[in-house]
Every structure is written in structure tokens, then in C-alpha cells.
Amino acid sequence: MAWIKSDQSLRQHPKLTRLMVILQIEKPQAIGHMHLLWYWVLDYAKGGDTSKFSSQEIAIGAEWKGDSELFVRALRESRFMDENGYIHDWMDYSGKLEVVKRDNAARQAEFRQRKEREEKEALEKIAKKTPSESAPIDKYHLHARSALHILNEASGRKFREVDENLSVISARLREKDVTIDGVRLMIERQAKMWKETTMSEYLRPQTLFGKEKFDNYYAAKDQPIRTQQNGNPVAARRQPTFQA
């Protein structure tokens, strides 16, 4: 936030009195117009130099509604403005702030350049790395680990997150129309049918997600399970020639 020096002695200063007499205005109005002028100069007249602006532009900057030529003449005659168009003693009002702003801008520019240089060097360093040095990219499907966790929960077993398990699960999850929600239903259905039966050993990734049998298991995920009279699922018969 920009600021300017405003000395309390201004309200009794002869320069202000002269400005009031020339413009025929009261003290609060004179102080207000001077501060508005300084704010405008701070934003648009670098170094306090108003020489490139017309009298009308300067009057508008100070929000003076009367005769603009009279206003600028009053500024000069009261010595608030020098004949060359510079605000008198501008360095005492806000020139020091301009120096600080300029120095801050230079430091910020230097900081940005250093950051850009560091980022560029970091990117170049990454680009020069060999594949073995680069960070490994997860080759498994986004939901492969979730599917394995579901299987562990449903089967009561602890299959590890190793390539043998995650690869076969990923392959099925990448197939068209296969979703993690559908896989959950399929796993839970097969677990209800096989758990605590002779087929329980086939509650494993290689069987459930094997390419040859997955389609049948997945297609039946929404089918009801046949039950015995006691309410237990009908156990699948284990065929001697079954290849899982």
C-alpha cells in the first residue's frame, strides 16, 4: 500500500494560506485537494514531475472542479509546485517511497529470475536422468489395489500387493464395461458361494481374474445364489479335472 508523508504543520503553513487566498477556499478543502494531488502524483507523475500533464489533467488529479489554469497557477504561486512542473520538495513527501518501491521491484524481479532459473535447471536435470534413475510410474490400474483389498476382506486371506496379483487384476479392470463396483459384487458373490467349501482355495486373484473364467464370474455378479433348505449357499462341486 502506497503512502505519503503528511506533516501536521501543513494546516498552519503560509503556503497553504496563500493557496486558500488564491483559490478562495477553506482550509479543509485546501488540505484535501493537496493530498488528492499528491496521491495522483504518486501513481502517475514519477519523481513528482507533472510537466507532461496539462493543467486540466492536474486539476482532475486533485479533483479540483474550478478553473484548472487558476489551480495550477495557485500551486506555483504558493510554491507547492515549482516552475518546471515538479512538485516542490517531492522527496520529502513521497520520493523516498519511490526509491523503496524501485528497490523492492528490483529485488522481486531478481527473485523471480532466480526461481525461473532454478526451475529450468531442475527440469533439465530430470530430463537428463536415465529411465532407471527416474521415479517409477505405477503400471497398475487405479483400482487394482482396492480390488485386492476387497478380495482379502471377503476371503479372509492376505494376498500381497505383488506383480503376480496386481497385473492380472489390472488387466481385467482395463477391459470395457468392467468397474470396481462390479468387481466388488463379483468377489462378494463368489466368496459367499465358495468360502468354507472345497472351492475356497480358488478365492484367489489368478482364478477370479484369470482371462478364461473372469467373464463368467463377472456376468453372474448380480445373479441370486441358490441356497439349500437350511439357507446356506449350494456348494459348488469340485470336479477332479477343474483347472483354476
C-alpha positions, -999 to 999 in steps of 0.1 A, spaced: 0 0 0 14 34 -10 17 63 14 29 98 16 43 120 44 17 144 58 31 168 83 7 183 109 24 217 104 7 219 69 -25 233 84 -7 264 97 18 267 69 19 300 49 20 281 16 -14 266 24 -27 301 34 -16 315 1 -33 286 -18 -65 293 1 -64 330 -7 -58 325 -44 -84 298 -48 -108 314 -23 -114 281 -4 -115 270 32 -86 252 49 -101 217 50 -108 219 12 -73 231 5 -57 203 26 -79 178 8 -70 189 -27 -33 189 -19 -35 153 -5 -55 142 -36 -29 158 -58 -1 140 -40 -19 107 -43 -23 113 -80 13 123 -85 24 92 -66 6 70 -91 12 89 -124 39 115 -121 72 96 -114 96 116 -94 70 143 -88 73 156 -124 39 169 -137 54 187 -167 40 163 -192 4 168 -180 -19 196 -189 -34 220 -163 -68 203 -168 -52 168 -161 -35 181 -130 -68 197 -118 -87 164 -124 -60 145 -105 -66 168 -75 -103 167 -80 -105 204 -84 -138 214 -101 -130 250 -108 -107 268 -133 -78 244 -140 -54 272 -151 -61 290 -119 -55 259 -98 -21 252 -114 -11 289 -111 -21 288 -74 1 257 -69 31 276 -83 25 309 -66 21 291 -32 52 271 -41 36 237 -38 47 233 -74 80 245 -90 80 265 -123 94 234 -141 63 214 -132 79 194 -103 61 191 -70 82 212 -46 102 191 -22 87 159 -35 114 137 -20 102 149 14 67 139 6 70 106 -11 101 104 -31 118 81 -6 89 57 -11 95 56 -48 131 46 -41 119 19 -18 94 7 -44 120 7 -71 144 -13 -49 116 -38 -39 107 -42 -76 143 -49 -85 146 -75 -57 113 -92 -67 125 -93 -103 158 -108 -92 139 -134 -71 116 -144 -100 146 -147 -123 164 -169 -98 133 -191 -93 128 -195 -130 165 -204 -134 163 -230 -106 131 -245 -121 147 -247 -155 178 -263 -141 157 -288 -122 137 -297 -153 169 -301 -173 183 -324 -146 152 -346 -147 153 -347 -185 189 -360 -183 181 -388 -159 182 -423 -173 150 -444 -171 164 -463 -141 170 -430 -122 135 -416 -129 107 -421 -104 88 -454 -111 54 -450 -128 26 -471 -113 18 -496 -141 -12 -510 -123 -48 -499 -127 -60 -472 -104 -84 -496 -86 -62 -527 -87 -51 -524 -50 -87 -517 -39 -99 -549 -57 -71 -569 -40 -82 -555 -6 -118 -564 -13 -107 -600 -21 -87 -602 11 -116 -590 32 -141 -613 15 -119 -644 16 -102 -638 49 -68 -643 32 -38 -619 29 -28 -617 -8 2 -593 -11 4 -563 -35 29 -580 -58 31 -580 -96 16 -615 -99 -16 -604 -82 -19 -568 -93 -11 -574 -130 -39 -599 -136 -64 -577 -117 -53 -546 -137 -58 -565 -169 -94 -572 -161 -102 -537 -148 -89 -522 -181 -115 -543 -200 -146 -525 -214 -175 -522 -190 -156 -535 -160 -159 -513 -129 -146 -516 -94 -182 -517 -81 -189 -546 -104 -157 -564 -93 -168 -559 -57 -201 -576 -64 -184 -604 -82 -159 -611 -54 -185 -610 -27 -208 -634 -46 -180 -659 -53 -169 -656 -16 -204 -664 -4 -206 -694 -27 -171 -708 -21 -160 -698 13 -158 -727 38 -162 -752 9 -138 -772 -11 -137 -744 -36 -124 -718 -11 -88 -723 -23 -99 -708 -56 -107 -675 -40 -75 -660 -54 -66 -634 -80 -54 -659 -106 -87 -677 -106 -112 -649 -102 -94 -626 -126 -80 -651 -150 -89 -643 -186 -107 -676 -193 -131 -676 -163 -134 -639 -153 -162 -632 -179 -184 -659 -164 -179 -648 -128 -184 -611 -137 -215 -617 -158 -231 -636 -128 -223 -609 -102 -259 -598 -100 -274 -632 -100 -290 -647 -69 -272 -675 -51 -290 -709 -49 -294 -719 -13 -301 -752 5 -331 -757 27 -311 -746 57 -304 -713 40 -267 -720 32 -254 -714 -3 -253 -745 -25 -217 -756 -25 -201 -760 -59 -190 -794 -67 -153 -797 -71 -146 -816 -103 -114 -837 -104 -104 -821 -138 -111 -785 -126 -82 -762 -137 -81 -729 -119 
